[in-house]
Amino acid sequence: MPTEEKIYSFLGIDYGKSNVGLALADSETRMAFAYETLKNDKDLLQKIAEIVEKKNVKKIINIIVQFGGRSKR
């Protein structure tokens, strides 16, 4: 009997001084979509940890974007 591989998520994080944008992609399609924008405050890490648990996140990707939408890489 083949074992069924569980689908997991990738979490993209775009850090900003005031807000932090989150995007999710699943391991099946690997297409990312905007998920949520969080306030960059004292509760940020706890909120991200809750999302990681809830959405079965296995990989976190830091998204670095300059003002104007250009990638810093």
N, C-alpha and C positions, 0 to 999 in steps of 0.2 A: 504494500500500500504506500503510495508516494506521500511524502510529508508536504503539507501545505505551508508555503512561505507567507508569513504575515506581512502585510503592506505597512511600511513605516513612512515617516515624513522627514523632509529636510526643512529647516527653519532658516530663512534669510533675515538678517537683522541689519537695518540701516540706522545707525546711531546719529542723533542730532542733539544739540544743546537743550532743546525744549521737548522734543518729541522723538520717539523711536518707532520706525516703521517696521512691520513684520510681514513676511511673505511665506507661504507654505507651498511645498511641492511634495507629491507622494512618490514613492519608489517605483511605482508602476509607470506613470506618465512622465515624471521628472519635469513637468511644466509648473512654474511658480505663478501664484496669484496672490495679490494683496490680501492680507488677512486682517490686520488690525493696526491701529496707531495708538501707542501708549505714551503717557506723560513720562518724561525722564525725571523721575522723582525717587524718593526713598523706597517706594514699593516696587520699583521696576523689576529687580531681580526676582522677587517673589512671584510677580505676575508672569514673567517669562518662564519660571520653573513650573508654574501651574499649566501653562500652555504646552510645554514640553511633555509633561505627564499626560495631559488630556489628549493630545494629538499624536502620541507615540513617536516623538521626534528622536531620531537616532544621530542626525548630523546637523550641526549649526554652521552657517556660512555668514561671515561678516561681509556686508555690502558697503563698499566705500565709494561715495559719490560726492563730487564737488558741487558747489553752487552752480546752478544752471543745468544740472543733470548729467554732466560728463563724468565718466569713471576716472578715479584717481590712479588706476593701474595701467 
